[in-house]
Amino acid sequence: MSSKTAEEMRWHFGRKDDKVLRHPADGEAWKKFDERYQEFAADPRSVRLGLASDGFNPYRLMSSNYSTWPGVLIPYNLPPWLCMKPSSLILSLIVPGKYSPGIDIDVYLQPLIHELKLIWDGVDAFDAYSGKYFKMRAALHSTINDFPAYAMLSGWITRGYKACPSCAHSTHSYYFGGKICYLGHRKWLPLDHPYRSQAHLFNGTQEHDVAPVPTSGEDILKEQERINYVYGKSKKPSNKKRERKKGGISINEFDDDHGEKDSNNVLWKKKSTFFDLEYWEYNLLRHNLDVMHIEKNVCENLLGTLLDMDNARDEKSAREALEKLNIKSYLWIDTSRNNYMPPASYNMSIEEKERFLRVL
């Protein structure tokens, strides 16, 4: 109903492609969607939406057992300096409760999915910019969430040896130093990249594999059709640790939050409700990861290890595992002695830690 907003909703249309990724409209997923649904893409007023969801405690008390899950829609038609402003966000649903809804969140998403189906077919709307009525259509482009919420919305198991949604069954992981490590990142580099052959800088092996082909929506849908999940089938959280094979052998783990069993071929918990949208299986990019969470966690773990804090990842088991790979771990820089010393044998004073930070 605002002529200015209606004009800005056309911002994504007819822009020159300068091969720079600065907005979802510059991405391959957006362009492939336009090629498949040309009638939808021909109207610049057709709306592309993103769905962001995450849990938070509204009372700001970590000891309080309460988890609220909002679902916020983001209109991607707007330019990047407007689409993320609070005035542009659409609060579509709120899931309150004592506990997280888990993968049962699909039950709460049903009203939203119903409305997305209706608006995909088109609803009558008024365009204040042109002064005419038209059939407005909208499609869900993708979701934005952190890794645990990724499992809730998509149904993929984001824990264990096959945690990577992109690599799926080709995930390169093994048990190392008391934790599951994910390697093989060099396979995404060009075939002639020098890092592929520099084994001594990485895990002691050369990389000759190529990047795995992402699983298509059709294949995912076929795998999810084999899942028989009953919504509402919940149980109390268990503190029992899952058994893992040691010795570097990769096995499939299944998060047993809902009593499901492991499967060597199907690593899904449920059939995602988003596949009720007729275009969802053809989306190249269905789920996005929230980079803020990843950057925060990586930064905290890195600084915590360097400064020997409570969240440090420098443990005895990790050092022993590195020694088996002939990798020496030196984390502290002793500037006064001009050498490197591990924290296990050298306790730094506050002044020395401050000097160390200045060196970094």
Backbone torsions as a table, in degrees:
resi	resn	phi	psi	omega
1	MET	NA	-7.4	176.7
2	SER	-101.0	123.9	-178.3
3	SER	-64.1	-34.4	179.5
4	LYS	-69.2	-44.8	178.7
5	THR	-65.7	-39.6	179.6
6	ALA	-62.4	-35.6	177.1
7	GLU	-70.0	-40.8	-179.5
8	GLU	-68.7	-23.6	176.7
9	MET	-69.2	-9.1	175.8
10	ARG	-96.3	4.6	-172.7
11	TRP	-59.2	-36.6	-174.5
12	HIS	-72.4	-15.6	-169.9
13	PHE	-91.7	134.3	174.1
14	GLY	72.6	18.1	178.2
15	ARG	-78.1	150.8	177.8
16	LYS	-74.5	130.7	-179.7
17	ASP	-84.8	103.8	-179.6
18	ASP	-99.2	15.1	176.2
19	LYS	64.6	24.3	176.8
20	VAL	-114.4	128.1	-177.7
21	LEU	-89.6	103.7	179.7
22	ARG	-130.4	-1.6	-177.6
23	HIS	-158.6	151.5	177.3
24	PRO	-53.2	-27.4	179.2
25	ALA	-66.4	-20.1	178.0
26	ASP	-85.0	-9.2	-175.1
27	GLY	-82.0	160.8	-178.9
28	GLU	-67.2	-34.7	-178.8
29	ALA	-61.3	-41.9	179.7
30	TRP	-63.5	-44.7	-177.0
31	LYS	-68.4	-39.2	178.1
32	LYS	-65.8	-36.3	177.4
33	PHE	-64.3	-40.2	177.9
34	ASP	-63.1	-38.3	-179.6
35	GLU	-67.3	-35.7	-177.7
36	ARG	-79.3	-39.6	-178.0
37	TYR	-115.6	75.1	-173.9
38	GLN	-69.0	-34.9	178.9
39	GLU	-65.3	-39.8	176.9
40	PHE	-64.8	-43.9	-175.8
41	ALA	-74.4	-20.1	-176.7
42	ALA	-68.2	-26.6	179.5
43	ASP	-94.1	115.1	-179.0
44	PRO	-63.9	-13.6	-179.8
45	ARG	-86.2	-5.2	175.1
46	SER	-64.9	130.5	-169.4
47	VAL	-95.6	135.2	171.6
48	ARG	-108.0	129.7	-174.9
49	LEU	-118.6	145.4	168.9
50	GLY	-114.3	147.1	-178.9
51	LEU	-117.6	118.3	178.2
52	ALA	-110.4	135.1	179.6
53	SER	-148.9	140.6	177.1
54	ASP	-164.3	158.4	-179.5
55	GLY	-94.9	147.8	176.3
56	PHE	-150.9	160.2	178.5
57	ASN	-97.1	111.1	-175.8
58	PRO	-68.3	-16.2	-177.5
59	TYR	-95.8	-2.2	176.9
60	ARG	59.9	27.6	178.0
61	LEU	-117.7	115.7	-177.8
62	MET	-66.2	-23.5	-178.5
63	SER	-82.9	-9.3	-177.8
64	SER	-85.3	128.3	178.3
65	ASN	-85.1	83.7	179.2
66	TYR	-152.5	135.8	-176.5
67	SER	-139.8	114.2	178.1
68	THR	-103.1	130.9	-177.7
69	TRP	-117.9	102.4	174.1
70	PRO	-86.0	152.4	171.8
71	GLY	-117.7	116.6	-173.6
72	VAL	-115.4	127.7	176.1
73	LEU	-94.2	140.1	-177.8
74	ILE	-120.6	121.0	178.2
75	PRO	-79.8	107.8	-176.9
76	TYR	-80.1	-3.4	175.5
77	ASN	-65.5	-30.2	-177.2
78	LEU	-72.3	156.6	175.9
79	PRO	-63.9	159.6	-174.6
80	PRO	-60.7	-26.7	-179.8
81	TRP	-81.1	-2.2	179.0
82	LEU	-120.3	-33.1	-171.1
83	CYS	-67.0	-24.0	-179.6
84	MET	-99.7	6.7	177.2
85	LYS	-75.0	147.8	-179.5
86	PRO	-54.9	-32.2	-178.5
87	SER	-70.0	-18.1	-178.7
88	SER	-94.9	-16.7	-176.1
89	LEU	-76.9	144.6	-177.8
90	ILE	-117.3	112.7	177.2
91	LEU	-78.6	105.5	-173.0
92	SER	-92.6	-28.5	179.9
93	LEU	-161.0	158.0	174.1
94	ILE	-135.2	128.4	178.6
95	VAL	-110.9	95.6	178.3
96	PRO	-87.8	159.1	177.0
97	GLY	164.1	170.3	-179.3
98	LYS	-74.4	-31.9	-178.0
99	TYR	-125.3	165.8	175.0
100	SER	-65.0	142.4	-179.4
101	PRO	-69.0	-15.7	-179.1
102	GLY	63.7	-150.7	-179.0
103	ILE	-76.4	-3.3	172.0
104	ASP	-75.4	4.7	178.9
105	ILE	-62.3	-20.1	177.7
106	ASP	-59.3	-31.8	179.2
107	VAL	-62.8	-42.1	-179.1
108	TYR	-75.7	-19.9	-179.9
109	LEU	-83.1	-8.2	-174.7
110	GLN	-58.7	-44.1	177.1
111	PRO	-60.6	-38.5	178.7
112	LEU	-66.6	-42.8	178.9
113	ILE	-62.2	-39.3	178.4
114	HIS	-61.1	-44.3	179.6
115	GLU	-68.7	-34.9	177.6
116	LEU	-66.0	-33.1	175.8
117	LYS	-66.9	-42.4	-179.8
118	LEU	-64.3	-43.7	-175.9
119	ILE	-77.0	-17.8	173.5
120	TRP	-68.7	-36.8	176.5
121	ASP	-74.8	-23.6	177.3
122	GLY	112.6	137.5	176.5
123	VAL	-130.2	152.7	179.6
124	ASP	-70.5	132.0	179.8
125	ALA	-146.7	162.1	-179.5
126	PHE	-112.0	131.5	179.4
127	ASP	-100.0	105.7	-177.5
128	ALA	-69.8	-19.7	-179.2
129	TYR	-74.8	-45.0	179.3
130	SER	-94.9	-14.2	-179.4
131	GLY	74.1	26.0	-178.0
132	LYS	-129.6	157.1	172.4
133	TYR	-85.3	151.5	179.9
134	PHE	-156.4	167.7	174.9
135	LYS	-88.9	108.1	-179.7
136	MET	-89.1	130.1	177.5
137	ARG	-119.0	153.9	-179.4
138	ALA	-145.6	150.9	179.2
139	ALA	-138.4	147.5	177.3
140	LEU	-84.6	116.2	-177.9
141	HIS	-74.3	-50.1	-177.2
142	SER	-172.1	178.0	175.6
143	THR	-114.7	159.9	177.0
144	ILE	-127.8	125.5	-176.8
145	ASN	-164.5	168.3	173.8
146	ASP	-84.0	-178.6	-171.7
147	PHE	-66.8	-43.5	176.1
148	PRO	-61.6	-41.0	177.7
149	ALA	-68.2	-26.8	175.0
150	TYR	-56.9	-43.9	179.5
151	ALA	-65.2	-38.0	-178.0
152	MET	-66.7	-41.2	-175.1
153	LEU	-83.7	-37.5	-175.4
154	SER	-91.8	-31.0	-175.5
155	GLY	93.8	-6.1	178.9
156	TRP	-77.1	146.0	179.0
157	ILE	-82.0	110.3	-177.4
158	THR	-96.3	28.3	176.2
159	ARG	-135.7	155.1	176.4
160	GLY	93.6	-161.4	-172.3
161	TYR	-77.4	-16.9	-179.9
162	LYS	-117.4	43.2	-171.7
163	ALA	-74.6	-25.0	-174.1
164	CYS	-75.1	118.3	-179.9
165	PRO	-68.8	-28.6	-178.3
166	SER	-76.1	-43.7	179.9
167	CYS	-78.0	-31.1	179.5
168	ALA	53.8	-120.6	-176.3
169	HIS	-71.8	-11.8	179.4
170	SER	-95.5	11.8	-178.9
171	THR	-61.6	128.7	179.1
172	HIS	-93.9	105.5	-177.6
173	SER	-148.7	155.5	175.3
174	TYR	-160.3	165.7	-178.0
175	TYR	-79.5	124.4	-173.2
176	PHE	-148.5	118.8	175.3
177	GLY	60.9	36.3	179.5
178	GLY	83.2	3.0	-179.6
179	LYS	-139.3	163.9	175.0
180	ILE	-89.4	124.1	-178.9
181	CYS	-110.0	146.1	-178.6
182	TYR	-116.5	116.2	-176.5
183	LEU	-118.2	-163.5	177.6
184	GLY	79.8	18.5	-178.1
185	HIS	-69.9	-21.0	-177.8
186	ARG	-70.8	-12.1	-179.3
187	LYS	-68.6	-15.1	177.1
188	TRP	-84.9	-8.5	179.2
189	LEU	-77.6	159.4	174.4
190	PRO	-57.1	153.1	-174.8
191	LEU	-62.9	-25.7	-179.0
192	ASP	-99.4	13.3	-178.6
193	HIS	-70.7	136.1	-177.0
194	PRO	-63.9	-26.6	-179.6
195	TYR	-62.0	-26.6	-178.3
196	ARG	-63.9	-31.9	-177.0
197	SER	-99.2	-10.0	-178.2
198	GLN	-86.4	77.5	-175.2
199	ALA	-66.1	-33.8	-175.0
200	HIS	-68.4	-16.9	179.4
201	LEU	-88.8	-8.7	-175.3
202	PHE	-126.7	-119.6	-174.6
203	ASN	-100.3	18.0	176.5
204	GLY	84.8	5.2	179.1
205	THR	-129.2	153.1	174.4
206	GLN	-84.3	150.8	-177.7
207	GLU	-105.5	119.0	179.4
208	HIS	-119.5	-4.5	-179.0
209	ASP	-78.6	162.5	175.9
210	VAL	-108.1	162.8	-178.1
211	ALA	-63.4	138.6	179.9
212	PRO	-68.7	151.0	177.6
213	VAL	-80.0	125.2	179.8
214	PRO	-57.7	142.3	179.7
215	THR	-69.0	131.5	-178.9
216	SER	-73.9	161.2	178.5
217	GLY	-62.6	-35.5	178.3
218	GLU	-62.8	-43.3	179.5
219	ASP	-67.3	-39.0	177.9
220	ILE	-62.5	-42.5	-179.7
221	LEU	-63.4	-37.7	177.6
222	LYS	-64.7	-40.3	178.6
223	GLU	-67.4	-40.1	-178.3
224	GLN	-71.5	-22.1	177.7
225	GLU	-64.8	-20.9	-178.6
226	ARG	-84.8	-5.4	-178.6
227	ILE	-90.2	129.6	177.1
228	ASN	-114.5	87.4	-176.7
229	TYR	-107.2	135.7	179.3
230	VAL	-104.6	116.4	-179.3
231	TYR	-67.6	142.5	-178.8
232	GLY	89.7	-2.6	179.3
233	LYS	-83.1	90.5	-175.3
234	SER	-121.1	164.8	176.2
235	LYS	-149.3	167.3	-179.6
236	LYS	-68.3	145.2	178.6
237	PRO	-58.3	138.2	-178.7
238	SER	-105.6	138.8	177.7
239	ASN	-92.7	2.0	-178.7
240	LYS	-70.5	128.3	-178.9
241	LYS	-76.6	143.6	178.6
242	ARG	-78.9	144.8	179.9
243	GLU	-76.4	141.3	-179.7
244	ARG	-133.0	145.3	174.8
245	LYS	-82.1	136.2	-179.5
246	LYS	-102.2	178.1	178.0
247	GLY	88.0	16.8	175.9
248	GLY	80.3	14.1	-179.3
249	ILE	-93.1	127.1	-178.9
250	SER	-81.9	132.5	173.5
251	ILE	-132.7	163.4	179.0
252	ASN	-88.7	134.4	175.8
253	GLU	-114.1	148.4	177.6
254	PHE	-124.1	127.3	176.4
255	ASP	-69.4	114.1	-171.9
256	ASP	-93.2	35.6	-179.7
257	ASP	-61.2	-26.9	-177.4
258	HIS	-121.8	24.0	172.0
259	GLY	75.5	14.1	179.0
260	GLU	-79.4	163.0	-178.3
261	LYS	-106.4	161.8	-178.3
262	ASP	-72.3	151.8	175.8
263	SER	-141.5	137.9	-177.7
264	ASN	-79.2	-18.5	-175.3
265	ASN	-111.2	-35.7	-177.3
266	VAL	-111.1	117.6	-178.9
267	LEU	-115.3	44.0	177.9
268	TRP	-118.3	148.8	176.9
269	LYS	-91.5	-29.0	-173.1
270	LYS	-160.5	171.2	169.1
271	LYS	-90.7	120.1	-175.4
272	SER	-64.1	138.7	179.3
273	THR	-68.0	-17.3	179.1
274	PHE	-66.6	-22.3	178.7
275	PHE	-72.7	-3.9	171.2
276	ASP	-71.8	-18.4	173.8
277	LEU	-79.1	127.9	-171.2
278	GLU	-64.2	-22.7	-178.2
279	TYR	-96.3	-7.0	-170.7
280	TRP	-64.7	-38.7	-177.8
281	GLU	-68.6	-16.7	179.8
282	TYR	-96.4	-2.9	176.5
283	ASN	-71.0	131.0	177.3
284	LEU	-73.5	-34.0	-177.6
285	LEU	-124.0	100.0	-176.6
286	ARG	-92.3	-32.8	-176.0
287	HIS	-136.2	133.1	176.3
288	ASN	-107.6	149.7	174.4
289	LEU	-95.3	139.3	178.4
290	ASP	-75.3	108.3	-175.0
291	VAL	-64.8	-29.1	-178.4
292	MET	-58.6	-44.4	179.8
293	HIS	-63.4	-42.2	-177.6
294	ILE	-65.5	-47.1	179.9
295	GLU	-61.7	-41.4	-179.4
296	LYS	-62.8	-47.7	-177.8
297	ASN	-66.1	-42.7	179.5
298	VAL	-64.0	-42.6	-179.7
299	CYS	-64.2	-44.2	-179.8
300	GLU	-63.4	-43.1	-179.7
301	ASN	-67.1	-38.1	-179.5
302	LEU	-67.0	-50.9	179.5
303	LEU	-67.1	-35.9	177.6
304	GLY	-63.4	-35.8	177.3
305	THR	-72.6	-42.6	-178.8
306	LEU	-66.3	-36.2	-176.5
307	LEU	-99.6	6.3	176.1
308	ASP	57.5	49.7	-179.9
309	MET	-91.8	-176.1	-176.7
310	ASP	-64.5	-31.8	-179.5
311	ASN	-93.6	24.0	179.9
312	ALA	-66.4	146.2	178.1
313	ARG	-103.5	9.5	179.3
314	ASP	-89.7	96.0	-177.6
315	GLU	-119.8	165.5	-178.9
316	LYS	-61.8	-43.3	-179.7
317	SER	-63.9	-35.8	178.9
318	ALA	-68.4	-39.6	178.8
319	ARG	-66.7	-40.5	179.0
320	GLU	-64.9	-37.7	178.5
321	ALA	-67.9	-36.7	177.3
322	LEU	-66.9	-37.8	179.1
323	GLU	-64.1	-32.9	177.7
324	LYS	-65.6	-26.6	177.0
325	LEU	-94.0	9.2	-179.5
326	ASN	60.0	36.2	177.0
327	ILE	-110.4	120.1	179.7
328	LYS	-88.6	132.7	-177.7
329	SER	-108.1	107.1	174.5
330	TYR	-119.8	119.8	-171.2
331	LEU	-110.6	-29.0	-176.9
332	TRP	-101.7	143.7	175.6
333	ILE	-107.6	113.4	177.9
334	ASP	-92.5	94.0	-174.4
335	THR	-68.1	-26.8	-178.8
336	SER	-71.6	-30.5	-179.6
337	ARG	-103.1	-4.5	176.8
338	ASN	59.3	42.4	174.9
339	ASN	-148.8	-179.2	-177.3
340	TYR	-112.8	135.8	-179.7
341	MET	-140.7	137.9	178.0
342	PRO	-74.6	154.2	-178.2
343	PRO	-64.2	-22.9	-179.1
344	ALA	-64.9	-25.8	-177.1
345	SER	-114.2	2.9	-176.8
346	TYR	-147.3	115.5	179.0
347	ASN	-95.0	116.2	-176.1
348	MET	-86.5	141.5	173.4
349	SER	-80.1	172.9	-179.9
350	ILE	-62.4	-41.0	179.9
351	GLU	-63.6	-40.3	-179.5
352	GLU	-69.0	-35.6	177.1
353	LYS	-66.5	-38.4	177.4
354	GLU	-64.8	-38.7	177.6
355	ARG	-65.7	-36.5	178.4
356	PHE	-64.1	-41.7	178.3
357	LEU	-64.1	-36.2	177.7
358	ARG	-65.7	-34.2	177.0
359	VAL	-64.5	-40.7	177.8
360	LEU	-63.3	NA	NA
